[in-house]
Amino acid sequence: MMEPEVFVNCRFLEKEITGVQRYSLEITRELKTLYPAVTCLAPDQILHPDLCEELDAKVIGRHTGHLWEQLDLPVYLRSKGSPVLLNMGNSGPMFYGNSIVVIHDIAYERYPDAFSLQYRLLYRIMVPRLLRSAKAIVTVSEFSKSELVARFNLSPDDVSVVHNAVRGVFRNQTAESTERYILAVSSINRQKNFHSLIQAFNRLRDVEVKLYIVGGFNRIFTDPVLKAEVTGNPNIVFKGRVSDGELISLYSNALCFVFPSFYEGFGLPPIEAQSCGCPVVASNAASLPEICADSVVYCDPGSVDDIAQKISMLLEHDELRQELVRKGFANSRRFSWSRSAQKMYSIARAMIDENSGMVRS
């Protein structure tokens, strides 16, 4: 008997491939490899035609963005008998019930100033509606699960956790280099706490290192105090967006990776760093203690002094760095895109069986 089709909402191909989009892409890749009955659906105007071709995505509809997701996508699915739809990017058609929805976090509620008014209003309408209509709810960590349960009055039994992971290309590529630098990687939003990291770096004394920051950084210059902190120190270097190859090299050759975020649903960059053999200083907030366990040095994200102290600790103690490298490799292996995709498909398969009244042994 042929497996019933599961459809994947590939609207994420309209956007830059960052955290949420990376999750959607990697699980979709694994699903396509493991289960031939998975079909990808995408709007016509996308940023990544190469990925659309790789995923063998079927282009449908005439709209883009939210209109495509709310109009074209459910209309097409109903014409196919309303099969299971997997939405992995914090959004989905609000009035299509036979769906799985993945909500990565509720940062728009916890740190509203980091988002536009339009974005906040949209997600405050859309997310509760999606959670009510979806047959299965998924998130990326036990922390995010607790956030969803508390904020939306959900039963813990109704929320599954399917983790992020790191792609196999993220492996140590140490090169002979005279550069000594600390690395930070993320979008530069307020909750990512780069302002405290920069202030902490400026407090380091008698240390000849640079701070490399990877990611979009336009917002950082809207704060005049922070702008002064940055422009006054030539050892702070903004790399902007870099290729995967450049990022792997930066991780592999950094003295340490620092991630002082106030709020993460999962927190993928520390795990990427660990996969490349880079020791990590991470915030003790939100999901990070769950995801990083005992494999990092933790800092208080609310204390510039503590962040600076923990960075100094790693810079001054080679044995500690080597211990964290070993623990980091082990920690990163806890997460696998293949295992996550299998768990996601098992959720879809259970929905199919429930719809047909079957009980699988």
QUIVEN-V161497 format. One record per residue. N is the residue number from 1. RES is the residue in one small letter. SS is DSSP state (H for helix, E for strand, C for the rest). PHI is phi in whole degrees, 0 to 359 (none if undefined). PSI is psi in radians with two decimals (999 if undefined). Layout:
# QUIVEN-V161497
N RES SS PHI PSI
N RES SS PHI PSI
This chain:
# QUIVEN-V161497
1 m C none 2.36
2 m C 288 2.48
3 e C 293 2.36
4 p C 298 2.59
5 e C 290 2.50
6 v E 243 2.25
7 f E 258 2.51
8 v E 245 2.23
9 n E 286 1.87
10 c C 258 0.56
11 r H 298 -0.34
12 f H 300 -0.32
13 l H 288 -0.16
14 e H 284 -0.25
15 k C 242 2.90
16 e C 300 2.54
17 i C 274 1.57
18 t C 246 -2.61
19 g H 306 -1.08
20 v H 295 -0.73
21 q H 292 -0.60
22 r H 297 -0.77
23 y H 302 -0.87
24 s H 300 -0.77
25 l H 294 -0.83
26 e H 291 -0.67
27 i H 291 -0.67
28 t H 298 -0.76
29 r H 304 -0.83
30 e H 294 -0.71
31 l H 299 -0.75
32 k H 296 -0.58
33 t H 286 -0.72
34 l H 276 -0.57
35 y C 226 1.80
36 p C 300 -0.37
37 a C 279 0.10
38 v E 274 2.21
39 t E 240 2.30
40 c E 262 2.42
41 l E 239 2.36
42 a E 219 2.68
43 p C 286 2.96
44 d C 287 -0.76
45 q C 264 1.82
46 i C 231 2.81
47 l C 278 -0.34
48 h C 232 1.24
49 p H 299 -0.50
50 d H 295 -0.70
51 l H 289 -0.62
52 c H 300 -0.73
53 e H 292 -0.76
54 e H 302 -0.73
55 l C 277 -0.03
56 d C 54 0.76
57 a C 285 2.43
58 k E 271 2.14
59 v E 275 2.20
60 i C 228 2.83
61 g C 76 3.07
62 r C 237 -0.07
63 h C 261 3.10
64 t C 228 3.01
65 g H 61 -2.50
66 h H 295 -0.58
67 l H 298 -0.74
68 w H 300 -0.78
69 e H 292 -0.63
70 q H 269 -0.38
71 l H 246 -1.15
72 d H 297 -0.77
73 l H 297 -0.91
74 p H 294 -0.57
75 v H 298 -0.79
76 y H 298 -0.78
77 l H 296 -0.69
78 r H 294 -0.54
79 s H 291 -0.30
80 k C 258 0.21
81 g C 91 0.30
82 s C 58 1.03
83 p C 287 3.06
84 v E 293 2.33
85 l E 242 2.30
86 l E 255 2.07
87 n E 247 1.99
88 m C 248 0.13
89 g C 243 0.61
90 n C 72 0.15
91 s C 210 3.06
92 g C 169 3.03
93 p C 293 2.16
94 m C 289 -0.39
95 f C 243 0.66
96 y C 233 1.94
97 g C 277 -0.50
98 n C 277 1.13
99 s E 220 2.77
100 i E 251 2.30
101 v E 239 2.31
102 v E 254 2.06
103 i C 249 2.00
104 h C 283 -0.63
105 d C 190 3.14
106 i C 236 0.86
107 a H 301 -0.56
108 y H 296 -0.39
109 e H 272 -0.72
110 r H 282 -0.60
111 y C 228 1.15
112 p H 299 -0.52
113 d H 294 -0.28
114 a H 279 -0.09
115 f C 233 2.68
116 s C 291 2.75
117 l H 301 -0.73
118 q H 300 -0.77
119 y H 298 -0.81
120 r H 298 -0.79
121 l H 297 -0.74
122 l H 299 -0.85
123 y H 286 -0.46
124 r H 289 -0.39
125 i H 272 -0.81
126 m H 286 -0.80
127 v H 298 -0.85
128 p H 301 -0.66
129 r H 294 -0.73
130 l H 298 -0.75
131 l H 294 -0.55
132 r H 286 -0.64
133 s H 271 -0.49
134 a C 293 2.53
135 k C 278 -0.36
136 a E 217 2.39
137 i E 243 2.31
138 v E 231 2.55
139 t E 220 -3.07
140 v C 251 -0.06
141 s C 200 2.83
142 e H 295 -0.58
143 f H 299 -0.88
144 s H 296 -0.60
145 k H 300 -0.80
146 s H 296 -0.61
147 e H 296 -0.81
148 l H 294 -0.75
149 v H 300 -0.79
150 a H 289 -0.76
151 r H 287 -0.63
152 f H 246 0.21
153 n C 55 0.86
154 l C 264 2.75
155 s C 281 2.35
156 p H 305 -0.53
157 d H 292 -0.30
158 d H 267 0.03
159 v E 237 2.12
160 s E 261 2.68
161 v E 249 2.15
162 v C 233 1.95
163 h C 287 2.77
164 n C 291 3.04
165 a C 203 -3.05
166 v C 241 2.37
167 r C 293 2.68
168 g C 297 -0.37
169 v C 290 -0.30
170 f C 278 1.56
171 r C 224 2.70
172 n C 301 2.24
173 q C 228 1.06
174 t C 296 2.34
175 a C 235 2.70
176 e C 294 2.08
177 s C 207 2.53
178 t C 266 -0.05
179 e C 288 2.34
180 r C 241 2.01
181 y E 211 2.70
182 i E 260 2.50
183 l E 242 2.47
184 a E 225 2.43
185 v E 223 2.17
186 s C 174 2.97
187 s C 288 2.56
188 i C 267 1.19
189 n C 261 2.80
190 r H 302 -0.71
191 q H 290 -0.25
192 k H 284 -0.29
193 n C 70 0.57
194 f H 291 -0.43
195 h H 298 -0.70
196 s H 290 -0.64
197 l H 298 -0.78
198 i H 296 -0.72
199 q H 295 -0.69
200 a H 295 -0.74
201 f H 299 -0.70
202 n H 291 -0.23
203 r H 268 -0.16
204 l C 294 2.40
205 r C 240 2.51
206 d C 56 0.62
207 v C 233 2.10
208 e C 265 1.41
209 v C 223 2.81
210 k E 252 2.81
211 l E 248 2.00
212 y E 261 2.24
213 i E 242 2.14
214 v E 252 2.31
215 g C 135 2.98
216 g C 297 2.45
217 f C 222 0.26
218 n H 301 -0.68
219 r H 295 -0.43
220 i H 297 -0.44
221 f H 270 0.07
222 t H 275 -0.20
223 d C 260 1.90
224 p H 297 -0.59
225 v H 293 -0.79
226 l H 292 -0.64
227 k H 301 -0.70
228 a H 294 -0.68
229 e H 298 -0.68
230 v H 284 -0.91
231 t H 291 -0.33
232 g C 276 -0.05
233 n C 230 1.85
234 p C 292 -0.16
235 n C 274 -0.03
236 i E 265 2.06
237 v E 238 2.09
238 f E 271 2.12
239 k E 270 -0.26
240 g E 68 -2.71
241 r C 278 2.42
242 v C 232 2.86
243 s C 287 2.88
244 d H 301 -0.72
245 g H 298 -0.74
246 e H 295 -0.71
247 l H 296 -0.76
248 i H 299 -0.74
249 s H 296 -0.71
250 l H 295 -0.78
251 y H 301 -0.83
252 s H 294 -0.49
253 n H 249 0.08
254 a C 283 2.60
255 l C 293 -0.68
256 c E 197 2.86
257 f E 247 2.34
258 v E 240 2.27
259 f E 223 1.50
260 p C 267 0.47
261 s C 299 2.47
262 f C 283 -0.52
263 y C 211 2.15
264 e C 219 2.44
265 g C 284 -0.62
266 f C 228 -1.19
267 g C 101 1.23
268 l H 284 -0.66
269 p H 307 -0.71
270 p H 300 -0.60
271 i H 287 -0.65
272 e H 299 -0.79
273 a H 301 -0.79
274 q H 297 -0.67
275 s H 297 -0.43
276 c C 263 0.15
277 g C 80 0.49
278 c C 253 2.21
279 p C 290 2.63
280 v E 235 2.38
281 v E 254 2.13
282 a E 230 2.67
283 s E 298 2.60
284 n C 267 0.40
285 a C 253 2.81
286 a C 55 -2.28
287 s C 280 -0.21
288 l H 296 -0.72
289 p H 299 -0.58
290 e H 292 -0.77
291 i H 280 -0.65
292 c H 266 -0.30
293 a C 51 -2.28
294 d C 261 0.40
295 s C 262 0.10
296 v C 224 2.93
297 v E 266 2.19
298 y E 268 2.56
299 c E 232 2.77
300 d C 276 1.97
301 p C 294 -0.31
302 g C 273 -0.02
303 s C 238 1.91
304 v H 299 -0.70
305 d H 298 -0.73
306 d H 292 -0.69
307 i H 300 -0.80
308 a H 297 -0.70
309 q H 296 -0.74
310 k H 289 -0.61
311 i H 296 -0.80
312 s H 301 -0.68
313 m H 301 -0.78
314 l H 290 -0.68
315 l H 295 -0.52
316 e H 268 -0.21
317 h C 233 1.71
318 d H 299 -0.69
319 e H 297 -0.70
320 l H 296 -0.75
321 r H 300 -0.77
322 q H 294 -0.66
323 e H 297 -0.74
324 l H 291 -0.56
325 v H 299 -0.81
326 r H 297 -0.83
327 k H 295 -0.61
328 g H 294 -0.75
329 f H 303 -0.80
330 a H 296 -0.73
331 n H 295 -0.75
332 s H 297 -0.48
333 r C 286 -0.16
334 r C 292 -0.31
335 f C 245 2.37
336 s C 215 2.23
337 w H 297 -0.62
338 s H 297 -0.83
339 r H 296 -0.68
340 s H 295 -0.71
341 a H 295 -0.70
342 q H 298 -0.70
343 k H 293 -0.71
344 m H 297 -0.73
345 y H 293 -0.60
346 s H 296 -0.58
347 i H 293 -0.78
348 a H 296 -0.72
349 r H 296 -0.67
350 a H 295 -0.65
351 m H 295 -0.73
352 i H 299 -0.78
353 d H 295 -0.69
354 e H 295 -0.71
355 n H 297 -0.59
356 s H 265 -0.04
357 g C 76 0.29
358 m C 271 2.72
359 v C 236 2.03
360 r C 271 2.46
361 s C 278 999
